[in-house]
Amino acid sequence: MGSPLKRVSGVRWGHLRDATGAAAHGIPPLLSRIAHGDERTARLAVDDLGDAICALGFVVGEATAPTVPFLLELAGSPHTACKAEVFGLLGDICRTDQWHSAAATTRRGHDAGFQRQRGWEAASRSAVHTGRSVIEGVASSVRPEEATPARTLLRLMDEVPPFPDH
């Protein structure tokens, strides 16, 4: 399989903003801690990463969609110590719709800011859906601690399809 996360350096993290509005340069070290840390370290890194790319469990940012393929890589890796937490974060990302909901209920729905934020949500949800084959592979695992959260995410993905193009 090669070394995990070798494409992380190809993303211009310093040019992206996370869900809190901060520069996203802290994302690669968190991904590395998930990939290479012991179980406690990896779980703490998932929590910190969740704060950065899916703040409060429902606000995504510009850096969220570029992070999802790495989360999917970690979810599919046999060496990831905290797959349930990774699947939980992917589920949070998939269900976000704060900006779509806000745009639908206000007249500001066509403002540039709303359009940009809605684009982040759509791209993030689509990125999760793109990883369906990885998630299905883990869902067929004989290890319930891996298969159960993967199956939960698959059910969520069936309930929450990608956003339609506008």
QUIGICOR-V383674 format. One record per pair of residues at least 24 apart in sequence whose C-alpha atoms are under 10 Angstrom apart, sorted by the first residue. I is the first residue (numbers start at 1). J is the second residue. D is the distance in whole Angstrom. If there is no record, write none. Layout:
# QUIGICOR-V383674
I/J/D + I/J/D
This chain:
# QUIGICOR-V383674
1/77/9 + 3/35/10 + 4/31/10 + 4/32/9 + 4/35/7 + 4/36/9 + 4/70/9 + 4/73/8 + 4/74/8 + 4/77/8 + 4/79/10 + 4/80/10 + 5/31/8 + 5/32/8 + 5/35/8 + 5/69/9 + 5/70/6 + 5/71/9 + 5/73/7 + 5/74/8 + 6/70/10 + 7/69/10 + 7/70/9 + 8/32/9 + 8/66/9 + 8/67/9 + 8/69/10 + 8/70/8 + 11/63/10 + 11/66/8 + 11/67/9 + 12/63/10 + 12/66/10 + 13/63/7 + 13/66/9 + 13/67/10 + 14/63/10 + 15/62/10 + 15/63/9 + 16/61/9 + 16/62/6 + 16/63/6 + 16/64/9 + 16/66/9 + 17/52/9 + 17/53/9 + 17/61/6 + 17/62/5 + 17/63/6 + 17/64/9 + 18/49/10 + 18/51/9 + 18/52/6 + 18/53/6 + 18/54/8 + 18/55/9 + 18/59/10 + 18/60/8 + 18/61/5 + 18/62/6 + 18/63/5 + 18/64/7 + 19/50/9 + 19/51/8 + 19/52/6 + 19/53/5 + 19/54/6 + 19/55/6 + 19/56/9 + 19/58/10 + 19/59/6 + 19/60/5 + 19/61/4 + 19/62/7 + 19/63/7 + 19/64/7 + 19/117/10 + 19/120/10 + 20/51/8 + 20/52/6 + 20/53/8 + 20/54/9 + 20/55/7 + 20/56/10 + 20/59/8 + 20/60/9 + 20/61/7 + 20/62/10 + 21/52/9 + 21/53/10 + 21/61/7 + 21/62/9 + 21/63/10 + 22/52/8 + 22/61/10 + 22/63/10 + 23/52/10 + 23/62/10 + 23/63/9 + 24/52/8 + 24/53/9 + 24/61/10 + 24/62/9 + 24/63/7 + 24/64/9 + 24/67/10 + 25/63/10 + 26/52/9 + 27/52/8 + 27/53/9 + 27/63/9 + 27/64/10 + 27/67/8 + 28/67/9 + 28/70/10 + 31/67/9 + 31/70/8 + 31/71/8 + 31/74/9 + 32/74/10 + 34/71/9 + 34/74/8 + 34/79/10 + 34/80/7 + 34/81/8 + 34/82/8 + 34/83/10 + 34/86/9 + 35/70/10 + 35/71/10 + 35/73/9 + 35/74/7 + 35/75/10 + 35/77/9 + 35/79/7 + 35/80/6 + 35/81/8 + 35/82/9 + 36/79/8 + 36/80/8 + 36/81/9 + 37/79/10 + 37/80/9 + 37/81/8 + 37/82/10 + 38/80/9 + 38/81/7 + 38/82/9 + 39/80/8 + 39/81/5 + 39/82/6 + 39/83/10 + 40/81/9 + 40/82/9 + 41/81/9 + 41/82/10 + 42/80/8 + 42/81/7 + 42/82/6 + 42/83/10 + 42/85/9 + 42/86/10 + 43/81/8 + 43/82/6 + 43/83/9 + 43/84/10 + 43/85/7 + 43/86/9 + 44/82/10 + 44/85/10 + 45/82/10 + 45/85/10 + 46/71/10 + 46/82/8 + 46/83/10 + 46/85/7 + 46/86/7 + 46/88/10 + 46/89/8 + 47/85/8 + 47/86/9 + 47/89/8 + 49/86/10 + 49/89/9 + 50/85/10 + 50/86/9 + 50/88/10 + 50/89/6 + 50/90/9 + 50/92/9 + 50/93/9 + 51/89/10 + 53/89/9 + 53/93/8 + 53/124/10 + 54/89/8 + 54/90/9 + 54/92/7 + 54/93/6 + 54/94/10 + 54/96/8 + 54/124/10 + 55/92/10 + 55/93/10 + 56/92/9 + 57/88/10 + 57/89/8 + 57/91/9 + 57/92/6 + 57/93/8 + 57/95/9 + 57/96/8 + 58/92/6 + 58/93/7 + 58/94/9 + 58/95/7 + 58/96/5 + 58/97/7 + 58/98/7 + 58/99/10 + 58/121/10 + 59/92/9 + 59/93/8 + 59/95/10 + 59/96/7 + 59/97/8 + 59/98/7 + 59/99/8 + 59/117/9 + 59/120/10 + 59/121/8 + 60/92/9 + 60/93/7 + 60/94/10 + 60/96/7 + 60/97/9 + 60/98/9 + 60/99/9 + 60/117/8 + 60/118/9 + 60/120/7 + 60/121/6 + 60/122/10 + 60/123/10 + 60/124/8 + 60/125/10 + 61/116/10 + 61/117/7 + 61/118/10 + 61/119/10 + 61/120/6 + 61/121/8 + 61/124/9 + 62/116/9 + 62/117/8 + 62/119/9 + 62/120/6 + 62/121/9 + 62/123/9 + 62/124/9 + 63/120/8 + 63/124/9 + 64/93/8 + 64/120/7 + 64/121/9 + 64/123/8 + 64/124/6 + 64/125/9 + 64/127/9 + 65/93/9 + 65/119/10 + 65/120/7 + 65/121/8 + 65/122/9 + 65/123/6 + 65/124/4 + 65/125/8 + 65/126/8 + 65/127/6 + 65/128/8 + 66/120/10 + 66/123/9 + 66/124/8 + 66/127/8 + 67/124/9 + 67/127/9 + 68/93/9 + 68/123/10 + 68/124/7 + 68/125/9 + 68/126/10 + 68/127/6 + 68/128/6 + 68/129/10 + 68/130/10 + 68/131/9 + 69/124/10 + 69/127/7 + 69/128/8 + 69/130/9 + 69/131/7 + 71/128/9 + 71/131/10 + 72/127/9 + 72/128/8 + 72/130/9 + 72/131/6 + 72/132/9 + 72/133/10 + 72/134/7 + 72/135/8 + 73/131/9 + 73/134/8 + 73/135/10 + 74/134/10 + 75/131/10 + 75/134/8 + 75/135/8 + 75/137/10 + 75/138/8 + 75/146/9 + 75/150/9 + 76/131/10 + 76/133/10 + 76/134/6 + 76/135/7 + 76/136/10 + 76/137/8 + 76/138/6 + 76/146/10 + 77/134/10 + 77/138/9 + 78/138/9 + 82/145/9 + 82/146/9 + 83/138/9 + 83/145/8 + 83/146/6 + 83/147/9 + 83/149/8 + 83/150/9 + 84/145/7 + 84/146/6 + 84/147/9 + 84/148/8 + 84/149/5 + 84/150/8 + 85/146/10 + 85/149/8 + 86/149/9 + 86/150/10 + 87/135/9 + 87/146/9 + 87/148/10 + 87/149/6 + 87/150/6 + 87/151/9 + 87/152/9 + 87/153/7 + 87/154/10 + 88/149/7 + 88/150/9 + 88/152/9 + 88/153/8 + 89/153/10 + 90/124/9 + 90/125/9 + 90/127/10 + 90/128/7 + 90/129/10 + 90/150/10 + 90/153/8 + 91/125/9 + 91/128/8 + 91/149/9 + 91/150/9 + 91/152/8 + 91/153/6 + 91/154/9 + 91/155/10 + 91/156/7 + 91/157/8 + 91/160/10 + 92/125/10 + 92/153/9 + 92/156/10 + 93/121/8 + 93/124/7 + 93/125/6 + 93/126/10 + 93/127/9 + 93/128/8 + 94/121/8 + 94/122/9 + 94/123/10 + 94/124/7 + 94/125/5 + 94/126/8 + 94/127/9 + 94/128/6 + 94/129/8 + 94/153/9 + 94/156/8 + 94/157/7 + 94/160/7 + 94/161/9 + 94/162/8 + 95/121/9 + 95/124/10 + 95/125/7 + 95/156/8 + 95/157/8 + 95/159/9 + 95/160/7 + 95/161/9 + 95/162/10 + 96/120/10 + 96/121/7 + 96/122/9 + 96/124/9 + 96/125/8 + 96/160/10 + 97/121/7 + 97/122/8 + 97/125/9 + 97/160/10 + 97/163/9 + 100/163/9 + 115/166/10 + 118/163/9 + 119/163/10 + 119/165/10 + 119/166/10 + 121/162/9 + 121/163/8 + 122/162/7 + 122/163/6 + 122/164/8 + 122/165/9 + 123/162/9 + 123/163/9 + 124/162/9 + 125/157/9 + 125/160/9 + 125/161/8 + 125/162/6 + 125/163/8 + 126/161/8 + 126/162/5 + 126/163/8 + 127/162/9 + 128/153/10 + 128/157/8 + 128/162/9 + 129/153/10 + 129/154/9 + 129/157/7 + 129/158/9 + 129/160/10 + 129/161/8 + 129/162/7 + 130/162/10 + 132/157/9
